[in-house]
Amino acid sequence: MVALILLPNIAYFKKNTMQPQPILIIAYGNLSRGDDALAPLLLDFIEHLPAPLLTHVECLSDFQLQIEHALDLQQRDLVLFIDASVANQKSIEFKPLRALHDNSYTTHAMNPASVMQVYQDVLKTPPPPCFLLTLHGEAFELGAPLSQNAQHSLQTAQVFVQQLLSEAHLKNWQGLCDG
């Protein structure tokens, strides 16, 4: 008879029992769907930045925002949501967010403002300051590579997030928002 001994995943335990970092970056998109990969690719870039820029940063990636992400906003000073968008007029757009009710019939996939509203409804307190960085995308087909315009957007965003993280204070981020 063979005895099976299960040991706890110490890395998981340490990661999930630590205090949240003051800055949360949530990137959402699908690496298999062309330009929808922009946000996860940018997050991968962020995670490989020099340690001083990431001292107080926690990164989170998912295919789409869901109701449970509201709890990830707890104990944060700043939150950055990153997504690809066909609606962008420029390569990247950066704007502040405010909590808003979502009138859709499902919570299967949400927008950042709705996640903030869930936070406010559940915790009975305003969410932390949240911002949205969108990268221009145009081709979201399954199996498609990044479009040339998306590659340009990604390069522009890489420079921009370094500026955000080197000046990671509310007033600085507000000053960098699109008109």
Rosetta blueprint (number, residue, H / E / L):
1 M L
2 V L
3 A L
4 L L
5 I L
6 L L
7 L L
8 P L
9 N L
10 I H
11 A H
12 Y H
13 F H
14 K H
15 K H
16 N H
17 T H
18 M L
19 Q L
20 P L
21 Q L
22 P L
23 I E
24 L E
25 I E
26 I E
27 A E
28 Y E
29 G L
30 N L
31 L L
32 S L
33 R L
34 G H
35 D H
36 D H
37 A H
38 L H
39 A H
40 P H
41 L H
42 L H
43 L H
44 D H
45 F H
46 I H
47 E H
48 H L
49 L L
50 P L
51 A H
52 P H
53 L H
54 L H
55 T L
56 H L
57 V E
58 E E
59 C E
60 L E
61 S E
62 D E
63 F L
64 Q L
65 L E
66 Q L
67 I H
68 E H
69 H H
70 A H
71 L H
72 D H
73 L H
74 Q L
75 Q L
76 R L
77 D L
78 L E
79 V E
80 L E
81 F E
82 I E
83 D E
84 A E
85 S E
86 V L
87 A L
88 N L
89 Q L
90 K L
91 S L
92 I E
93 E E
94 F E
95 K E
96 P E
97 L L
98 R L
99 A L
100 L L
101 H L
102 D L
103 N L
104 S L
105 Y L
106 T L
107 T L
108 H L
109 A L
110 M E
111 N L
112 P H
113 A H
114 S H
115 V H
116 M H
117 Q H
118 V H
119 Y H
120 Q H
121 D H
122 V H
123 L H
124 K L
125 T L
126 P L
127 P L
128 P L
129 P L
130 C E
131 F E
132 L E
133 L E
134 T E
135 L E
136 H E
137 G L
138 E L
139 A L
140 F L
141 E L
142 L L
143 G L
144 A L
145 P L
146 L L
147 S L
148 Q H
149 N H
150 A H
151 Q H
152 H H
153 S H
154 L H
155 Q H
156 T H
157 A H
158 Q H
159 V H
160 F H
161 V H
162 Q H
163 Q H
164 L H
165 L H
166 S H
167 E L
168 A L
169 H L
170 L H
171 K H
172 N H
173 W H
174 Q H
175 G H
176 L L
177 C L
178 D L
179 G L
